[in-house]
Each structure stands twice: as C-alpha cells, then as structure tokens.
Amino acid sequence: MTTPFPFTAVVGQDDLRLALLLNAVSPSVGGVLVRGEKGTAKSTAVRALTTLLPEVSVVPGCRFSCDPASPDPGCPDGPHEGAGGGASRPARMVELPVGASEDRLVGALDIERALAEGVKAFEPGLLAAAHRGILYVDEVNLLHDHLVDLLLDAAAMGASYVEREGVSVRHAARFLLVGTMNPEEGELRPQLLDRFGLTVEVSASREPDQRVEVVRRRLAYDDDPAGFAARWADEEAAVRRRIVAARELLPSVRLGDGALRQIAATCAAFEVDGMRADIVMARTATALAAWAGRTEVLAEDVRQAALLALPHRRRRNPFDAPGLDEDKLDETLEESSGDDGPDPDGDGGGPGGGGGQPGPDEGPAGDGAGAQPEGGEGEPAPGGAGEQSPAPAAEPFRTKVLSVPGIGEGAAGRRSRARTEHGRTTGARRPQGTLTKLHLAATVRAAAPHQRARGRSGRGLVVRRDDLRQATREGREGNLVLFVVDASGSMAARQRMGAVKGAVLSLLLDAYQRRDKVGLVTFRGSAADVALPPTSSVDAAAARLESLPTGGRTPLAAGLLKAHDVLRVERLRDPARRALVVVVTDGRATGGPEPVALASRAARLFAAEGVASVVVDCESGPVRLGLAGRLAGELGGTAVTLDELRADSIAGLVKDVQRRAA
C-alpha cells in the first residue's frame, strides 16, 4: 500500500487546508466543495486528511460501523444491545466514482431471495462504508443526476433507504461530504451545491519560489514515500493533537448575540436562499474559535466563516462566477456590529481585523478562469475586413423546449425521451445481468402458471430466477446541443447581434437546466471555427459567445461542415448521446464559388444521418427572403424566429396550434 502524502506537506492552499481542518474539528459544518483548475492538489489534500482524523469505535462485525455507545436500533446487522466493548479503527475515506451504479452507492438487495425465502439478503454499498467517515467525490459536477438525488436524501436524513417493490432496508449514513471539481467541466446542481457546508477556490501559485517548493516536495515523495512521510510525522502529529484539543473545546465556545446578529445580517445582505447558510456560518465560526483555542466567537471568525460558507450560496445567474464582494462584507459586518460588545474586535481596523487574506483571494480570480476573464479568455483576432467589436448580449429569456425526436438511451438529463433506470414504468423484460428494478406484476404473471408443477403447497409463491422481470422505464436524457452561430457581416448590426446573443444565452441557460453538453461553432469571413468543443461547461460557452466578434462574409457551408465534423468525432467518444444542432443565422450564404449550392449539400448531410436540427431565423425587416426556412427544410429540421423561440410567445402558441390542426 502506498504511503499517503502528508497533509502538512501540501504547499499553499491555505483556504483549502483551513476548510478541511474545520470539518475535522466539527463535522456538523457540513463538508467541503473544492473548486479549481486541474493540477492544484485538490485530491491530494483531501486524501491526506484521513491521517489526521481520530479513530472511531465500532461494534465488532457490524458492516455499518455502528457506535457501541449508541448503536443504530434499525441496523440490518443488529440488534447490538449486548455487543459489549467496541473495536477501534481509523476513520475511512470512501471514494464514489462518477460512473458508479445506484446499487454500488446504496447497496444491493437480493429480490429473488426476498420473494422466495422472505429474507432480506442485503449487500451494503458505499454509503454504509462512509458512515462516520468521509465520502469523497472527485469530479462531483459530473455525477449522474440519480446519484445526486440519492446523496441529497442521505445527507438530509442521515440514513439510506433501499426500496425494492415493498421490500426495504434502512441503515444510518452520516458522513462528511467532500467534493472536488473543475468548473470548466460544468457546474453543480443548486440543490447539491447547497449541501456542501463550505466551498473554496484553488488555483496554482504564480510565485516561482512556491512552485519550486511544490516540485521539490513532490519529487522527494516519489523517490521515498515512507521517508518523506516520516519527515513530516511530527508536524502531522501536532496538527492531530490540535484537532483533538479543538474538539474538546468546541462545546465550551460561546456564540454571542452580537455574532449571531452579524451572521444573520450578512446572509440577508447577500440574499442567500433559506436558512442553511446562517446555520453553517454559525457552526463554522464556532469551529474557527475552537481551532484558535478561544471560547468566544469574534468578528474575525464571522468574517472568515462568510468567506467560506457564502460564495456558492449567494443568489446569482448560472453564468456568473461564484464569489463574494469583500468590501460589501466588511460594510455589513461593521453596520451590524452595533454597540453590544461581545465581540472585542468590533472597533479598530474593521471587523475583519486585517487577516491579510483579501489579496490572495482576489489574486487567483484575476488570472484563472474566474469571474472577470473576458479579456483573457480569447482576444479578438487582429482586424479582419469589416470586423466589429463584440456586441453585448440582450437579457436572456425562458425558451420553448427543443427536443430530439424518438427515444434514446443516453445519459440521464431533462431534455428528450429516453429509456432510463428511472422514470415511469412502460413495460417489462427479462433481466440482462443483475436485476435492479423488479416489475412485480410481470414476475407474478410469469411464475403463476408453474405453481402446480413446482409443488406449491402453502400460501407463498414459488419463484425462480427465470420468472423475474425487469421493469423498463422511460425518463429523460441529456443531449449534445451544438450551436452553429453566424457571426458574419449580415448579422453585425449591434442591436441585432445583441438580440441573437441574448437568444443563444437563453438556449444555453435552458441547456444548463436540462443537464446537456454544449458546443459552439462560429462562421464568418472565409472559414468556420470550433469556438468551444463539446463540454459540460455552459459557463464557458457563454463566455466565448460574449466575446464573439462579427464581420465579413457568410461561409454557411463551412460552418455546417465544421459542425458535421464535430458531431462525427463526438459520436466516437459518446455514441449514446444524441445531438441537437441549433443553427443561428439569417440563411444567407456568400463567399467562394456557388456558396448557396455548397450550403445545401452540407445541410443534406445532416438530413441523411437523421440529426435533429433547429434553425433560429434571425432575418429582420419588412422584406423577408425565407432563406432560413429553406435551410431548415434541407437539414430536415424546423425553423423558429427569435420571437417564436420565447416560451411565452403568442406567435409561438399560434404556430403550435396550427401545427396540431394540420
């Protein structure tokens, strides 16, 4: 077994280390979400934390880690009343793979034995293994929705329930939830985001000396893991003792009315939803005081708690980067401090008390893919003929639902119909592999004709494996929504391009809510470019769109061919995910020999392969040529105007009525 990298040897990342240590002191804080670019030691720091956690006492032989001092009365391995003394073991860190199945997470129940023998043969899952420890999810933003739902239920109730057609098993599942993610690969669902007590942003240091030290320590660890760990053993033991001391001090820490008023005022000022933020801030501030060896919560504890607990909870548009206005935070804390004085730091130098942290916090946001990188994300290309500066996008709106016809089998989402493990039951079939969703009625119908031949004598039904039937279910899948955006001179009027960008942003917001992957192809001048390869990061697509320049001719055929090539490559990577191509154009084609004929031939490639497509007609003015509608016909798709794209559009409603009548 490889020696774990020492927690104390992780260079930099002060906020990450502090957030993890606070959860070690007070697990009720609620876990940590670590956001940051790749290669920033996120996973290394999380995995190293386990060596600092105190050992846990468990009932010998219990697969669910019951505490002998207070065993779970509903434990499937119980009852444990006469279990006697417990056995100690190190706290566990259980990793949940992104591609795990539901049975791997919550456990598997043998339905055949439950029906035929009346016994609950249960194999515990990862939630049982993580009880009283850490549940770690790397790339948590890529976790499938049905697993997210199960995590939310377990985190809310502190227990896991496994239900299979009236047969149920329940066991305790209280764990520290730690997740890491790269925001470039997509955001988290708001419900899961709110379940993390704290969040931290990490980025690689830009200081050469610190980068040198990182490389030096990593190489030293690779050369001699055991010797490297021994070198840091004393410091790690000191941190472990400090955690134990802070845990013992925690019940004695006083959270005064003044600090509570500051917490409430801060949460109200940043318009966070619900009351979870207030509770998490209170617990975090208390843990900070205990970690510092104090029995009184100070204003500096409240400020630090806000920086860790609020950035991911403040009310924001999905395209806004998370963060906190520290000037506003300081003003709020100062205004709410009043004159009650349980907080000695309330006067003199501001509520934050110096802290020295605004600088480092602001630094990474300026050089990473954070809140204001529009200029650095992609600078406009050196002036092409007729190129105009990027037009600002109009206000997004709620769009009509665009979906792929037919029934797919792609990743779970909310756009198009699909055969999934979750959803409404539509039929039954013989199970292929492990039975996961029993169709009880179909199973009974399959077993009933054979009861006499099987010698049934009692009231129970004699069921054999051949009788079991798997329920087939229909739900929704996420698709690849590939935007093909016309950025040519014919679209370059600023007011018009602003409306077009607003429409695409609206569609991107819809894609975010429906858990789609998105891609962006633009065409202008003499060629087409893949502005963003298919990704789960809708935010990245919005940033690329915002900085999109316009001008030049309209190489429509080049744009369609580039999109066709993107789809071809993506099919090899993810063949189950169906695509929806959204072409945003006025339908004009200029530049090169026979531009219209070339565009028609390119469009027919999509129709021949059955690719679902929608053309957003951006033509304006009193005289309309109907070119976008003609393009939609050649693509084998439909055309909608910008007005019809709105969910509440009268024109869209009229068109729907006319389509149904026809």
N, C-alpha and C positions, 0 to 999 in steps of 0.2 A: 504494500500500500504506500502511495506517495505521501511524503510528509507535507502537511498543509502549509501554505505560505503564511508566515506570522502576520497577525493583524497589525501589530505595531510597526511592521516594516513597510507598510503601504505609504508611499510618499505623497504628500499633499492631500487633496480631497478632504479638507477639514470638515466641511459641512456633512459629507457622507459619513465620515467616522463618527461625528457627533450624533447624527440621527440614529445610526445603528446602536451606539452605546446607550442612548436614551431609551431605546426599546429594550435593551438588555436590562436596564435598571427598572423600567416599568413597562412590561408587555402590554398593559392596557392602553398605551399610547396608540397602538393600532397598526404597527408595521411601517414600512418604508417603500416608496417608489423612487427608483433611481433612474433618472433620465440623462442621456448623454450620448455623445458620439462614440463610435467604435474605438476600441483600444485604450480605454481610460480606466481600466482596473475595476470596473463595476463588479463583475462577477468575482474577481479575486478578493475584494474587500468583504463581500457578503459571505463567501465560503469560509473565509478566515475567522468570521465572528464566532463560529461554533466552539472554537477552542477557548473562548472567554466565558461562555455560559456555564453557570453552576450545574452540577449533576442533578438528575431528577430521581426521585424514589418511586418505584413501580411495583405493582403486585407481581410476584414471580409467575411466569407462564401466561400472563394476560397479554393477548395480542393487541390490546387497545390502550396500553400504558396507563392503566388506572392507578390513581394515587392511593396507597394503602391507608392513608389517614382519612381520605374521603372518597371511597370508591364510587363509581357510577352505578346507581341502582339498576339501570337498564342495560348494563354492559352485556353483550352477547356471550361473553366468556364467564359471566357472573353466575350467581351472586358471590361476592368476595367478603362477606361479613367475617368469616372465620379464617381469613387468609394469613393472619399473623404479621410478622415483620416484613418489610419490603426490601427490595434489592435496588441498589443504586446503579445508574448507568449514565453515560454522557448524554447531554441533550442532542437530539437529532436535527439535522437539516435534510429535509426531503425535497428533491427536485421534481417539479412537474413538467414533463416535456410538452412542448407546444402541440405536438401531434398525438397526445395521449387519447385513449378512448374513455368513454364515460365509465365503463366498468373498471378501468385501471385507476380512475380517480376515486370513485365512491366505493368500489368493491363489487364482487360478482356473487349472485345468488343462484344456486342450482335449482332451476324451476322444475326439472324432471323429478328430483327427489322430493321437492316441496309438495308436488301434486300427488305423486305415487306413494310416498312414505310419510308425508306430513311432518318432515323435519326441516329445519332452517339450516341448510348447509351453506355457510357464508364465508367467502374469502375476502379478508379486508383489503381496502385499497390505500391509496396514498394519503387520503385524509386521516385515516386511522393511524398510519405511521407517523404523521406530522403532529398528532395530538400532544400538547405540552412541549412542542418544539418549534421549528421554523419550517414553513412551506415556502420554497423559493421557486419563482417562475422567471426563467430567463426569456427575453423577448415576449414579455407578458402582453404587449399590444397585438401580437399575432395569435393569441389564444382564441380558439373557436368559441362562438357565442354560447353554445350549450354548456361548455365547461365553465365559462364565465358565470352563467346563471347558477350552476351548482356551487361554485366558490362563494357567490354572493349569499346564497341561502345558508351555507355552512358558517360563513363569517358572521352573519346576522344572528343565527340561533345558537351557535356554539355546538352544533350537533349535525350529524349527517344521517339522512334517511334514504334507504334503498327500498324502492317500491317496485314490485313485480306482480301485477294482477292480483291485488289483495293480500299478497304475502309481503311483509315489511320487516326490515331490520333497522334499528336505530343505535347509534353509538356517539359518544362525546367526540367533538372535533374542535378543540380550541387551540389555535396556533397563531404564531406571529407570521403575518403575510409580508413577504419581501419580493418585490418585482424589479427587474431591470428592463430597460427598453431604449431603442434608438428612435427618436422622434421622426427621423427621416423615413421610417418604415410604416408610419401611420400612428394615429392617436388611439387612446383607450376610450372605451365606452364611459360616459359620465358616471354611470352607476358604480362601476368598478373603481374608477378613479377616486370617487369619494370614500371608498372603503379603506384606502391607504391613509393611515394617520398623518404621515409626513411625506414630503417629496423634496428631492434635492436635484439640482442640475450639476452635472460634472462635465469638465472639458479638460483637454490636455494642457499642461502648463506651457506658457510661451517663454519661460525663463530658462536659458540654456543650462545654468547650474543645476536646476531641479531636474531637467530632462536627463542630464548626465547621471545624476544620482539614481534615477529610476532605472536606467540601463545597467548601471553598475550593480545594483541590488538584484536585478533580475538575472543577470549573468552569474552572479555569485550563488544564487539559489539553484540555478540549473546545474552548476558544477558540483555542488554538495548540499542537497536539500536538508539532510539531517544536521550538518554542521551549521548551516545558515539559521535553522530554527533554534538550535542551541544557543547561538549568539544573541538571539532576541528573547530567550526564555525568561530572563529576569524582568525585563520591561513588560512582557506579556503577563507574568505573574503579578506584577504591581497593578496593572490595569484590572486584572481579575479580582484582586483584593479590593480595589476601589469600587468595582461594581457591587461586590457583596456588601461593603460598608454603605453604599448609597441605597441599596435595597433595604437594609436595616433602618436607615434614617428616614426613608420615604414616608412611613406612617406619621412621623412627627412633624413633617413640613406643613406649615400653615399657609393657606391661600386666603389672604385677607380680602375684605370687601373692596378695597381700593384696586387691587389687582384684578378681581372679578369684573369690576366696572370697566377697567381698561380693556379686558378681553372682549366684553360684550360690545363696547363702543367700536373696537377695531373690526369685529366681524360685521357689525351693522354698516360701518363706513365703506367696507369693501363689498357689500351686497352679496355675501355668500348665502347660498340656499340652505335652509334647515338649521338645526341646532348642533349638528355633529362637529362643526368647526369650533364652536365655543367649548365643547367638552374636550376635544382633542387639544386645544390650546391650553386649557386648564391643566390637563394631565401632563402635557409637555413642560409647561412652566414649573410644575411641581417637581418633575424629574430633573430639570435643569438645576433647581435649587439643591436637591439631594446630591446630584453629581458634584456640585461645587462645595458640598459639605455644610450647607446652610439649612436652617429650619424655617426660613422666611422667604417667600417669593418676592423678588424685587422687580422693578420696572424693566431692567435689562433682561430678565428671564422672560417677561411677557413679550418684549420686542423680538427676542430670538425665537420664541415659540411661534410668533406670527410669521416670521420669515420661513419657517419650516412647514407650517400647517396650512397656510392660506394660499400660496401661489396657484395650486391646482384646483382650488375651490372657488375662487372669485368668479363672478358671472362674466362670461366672455363669449365672443363669437368663436366657432371652431377654428377659424383661420388666424386667430390672434395667438401669439406665443404666450405661454404662462409666465407669470412674473408678478412682482409687487412693486408699487411705487413707494420707495422708502421715504421720500420726503413727506408724502401723504401719511404714511405710517407714523412718522415722528410727530407730525402735527396732531394726529388723532390721539396718540398716547399723551401728549402734553395737555391737550384740551380736556381729556377725560381724567387726568390725574387729580384734579380738584384740590381740596385742601385737607383731605382726611389724612393723612400721613402715615399709613402703614408701610409706605414704600420710601425708604431713605434716599433713593436715587432720584426722587421726583423733581428736585431742584438742582440746578447746577449742571450745565452742559447738556441738557436734553435727556429724554427718557432712555435713549439708547446707551448712554454712558460711554460713548467712544466706541468701544467694541472693535474698531478697526476693520469691520467686515464689509461695509458698502463697496469699497474699492474692488476687492476680489470678486464680489458678487456681480458687479457691473462689468468687470473686465471680460469674462468669458462670453457674456451676451453680445459683446461688440465684435468678437472675432469668430464666433461659431455660427451655426445655422439658427440663431435665436430670433429675438423679437424684431430687430431692425436691420436685416441684412440685405435689403432690396438692392442697394447699390452693388454689394459684393456678390450677390447671387449670380449675376450674369450681366455684365455691362453691355450696353448697346453696341452692336457691331459698327465698325467705322463706316462713316456715311456712305450709304448706297444712294442711288438716284432716287430722289423724291422721298427719302426716308423721313418719317416724322417721329417726334418724341412720343413715348408711351402715353396713351390716354388713360385717365383714371377710370376705374370701373364704376358703373352705376350701382345703386343699392340692390343687393340680392333680394329675391322673392321666392315664394313657395311655388314649385313647378308641378306640372302634371306628372303622373307616374309613367315612366317609359320602361317597358319590359321586353324581354326576349320571348318570342312565342314558343310554344311547345313545353315539354317537361325535361329538365336537365338533371344532372347528378353531381353538380359542383359543390363547392364549399358553402357551408351554411351562411345565409345572409337574409336580405329582406326585399329583393327585387323581383325575381322571376320564379315561376313554379318549378319545383324540383322534388325528386324522390330523396327523402332525408330520413335520419333516425328519429327526428322529432317533427311533430305536426299532427294533422288529422289522419286517422286510420282510413285507408281506402281499400284494403283487401288483405289477403294472406298468401303465404307461400311457404314451401319447405325451407328451413333454415340452412344457410350456407356457412358452415363453421359454427361458432358459438352462438347460441340463442340469446338475443338481447331484449327483444320486445315481443312478448308472447301474445298471440291472438287467441284468447281463451275460447271463444265460441267455435272457431275453426278447429281448435285442438280437440274439443269435446265432440264435435261432429265427426272428426277423423277416428276417434277412439271408440265411439258408441257402437258401431256395427260389429265390433270384435269382442264384446264383453263376454258373451256366452262361450265363445271358443277359447277365451283366456281363463275360463273357470271362475268368473266373478261370483262370489258368494255373499259378500257383505254389501254395505251401502256405498263404500268408496268406489271410485272409478279406476279401472286398471289401465294405466297409461304407459306406453312405451315410447322410446325416442322417435320412432317413425311417425308417431301421432302428432308430435309437436309442430306447431305452425308459427312462423314468424310474421308479425304484422308488417304490412307495407304501409308507409306513411308518406304523405305529401306535405311539404313545407315550402320554404323559400330559400333561394340560393343567392349568393353574391356573384356579380358578373364582372367582366373587364369592360369598363366604359372607356372607349378610346375616342378622344376628342380630336377632330381634324379641323383646325381653325384657319380660315382665310385671313391673312394679315396683309393683303395686297393694297395697292393704292385705291382700288374701288371701294375699300372698306375704311379708308383712312380718315374720313371726316370725324373730328374728335367726338362730337355728340353721338354720332352713330356708333363708333367703335366703343365708346363708353357703355352704350346700351348693350352691345354684343358681349363685352366683357362681363357686364352685370348678369346677363343671361347664362354665360358659361359658369360664372361663380355660383349662380343659383343651382345649376346642374351638379356642380362639384359638391355643394353642401348636401344635396339630395344623395349623391353617391356616398358621402361620409356617413350619413344616417342609415344607409342601406348596406353598409359594410362591403362596398365594391373596391376592386382595384381600379386605378385610373391611369391613363397615359395621355400624352399631349403631342400631337404632330402639328406643325405650322408650315404654311407655304406662302412664299412671297418672292418677288424678284424673278429669279431663274431656277429656284430649287426649293425643296422641302427639307425640313429638319425635324428630328425627334427631340423636341424640347424637353420631354420627360419620358423615359422608358416606363413601362407598366410598373406601378408601385402601389402600395397601400397608403402612401402618404398623400392625402388630399391637400394638406397644407403646402407641400412642395409644388404641386400643380398650380395652386392658387398664386404662389409667389412667382412662378415662371410666367403665368398669364399676366400678372400685374405689370411686369417689366417688358411685355411683348411690344417691340416696335412695329410700325406699319409702313407700307410704301412699296412702290414698284409694280411689276406686272403680276398676273394671276396664273401661276403654273398649277392649275387644278389637277391635271393628270399626275404631276409629280407628287402632289400631296396624297392622292388616293393610292398611288403605287407604294409610297413610303408607308402608309398605314397598312396596306396589304402585307408588306414585308414584316412589319412589327407583329401583326397577328400570326403570321406563319411561325416566327420564332417563339412567340408566346405559347402557341399550341404544343410545341415540343416540350416546353417547361411544365405546363399545366393543362393537359389535354381535357380535363373535366370541366374547366371554367369556360363558359360560353361568353361570347363577346357581343357588345352593343356598340356600333360605330355611330358617333354623333358628328355629322359634318356641318360646320357653321360657315355659311357662305351665301353670297347672293347669286351664285350659279354661273357667273361669268368665267370664261376661260380665255386667257390671252398669253401671247409669248410662244415662240417656236412655231414650227410648221404644223398646220392642222390641229390647233390646240383643242377645239371642240371635239373632233373625232377621237383624239387620243384620250380625252377625259371620258368619253362614252365607253370606249373599250376598257379603260381601267375600272369604271363603275360596274361593268358587266362581270368582272372577276368576282366581285362580292356577291352578286346575284347568283352566279353559278355555284358558289360554295355555300349558299344559304345563310350568309352572315346577316344578322339583324342590323338594320340601319335606320337612322332618322336624320333628315336634313332640316336644319333650322334655317328658314328662309329669312335672310337679312335685307332683302330688297326693300327699298323705300321709295316714296314719291308717288305722284298721281298716276304715272305710266309704269306698269309692271310688265316685264317680259316673261315671267313664269319659268325662268331657267332653272331655279332651284327645284321646282316641282318636277320638271323633266328629268333632272338628275336623280331625284328620289325614285322615279319610275325605273330608271336604268339600274339603280342599286337594288331594286326590289324591296324598297322600304317605303316610309311615309314622310311627308313634308309638313312642317308646322311653322307658322310665323312666330315672331317674337311675342306678339300679343297672345297667340293661342298657346304658347308654352306656359303661361301662368295658370296655376291651378284654379283660380277664381275668374278666369277669363270668360266673358259672355260669348265671345266668338268661339272659344274652345268648346263651350257647352253646346252651342248651336251645331257645330260641326259633329260633335259626338251624337247628337240626336239624329242628324241627317244620315250619319253612317249606320246607325242602328236601323233606321227606317229603310235604308237601301238593302 
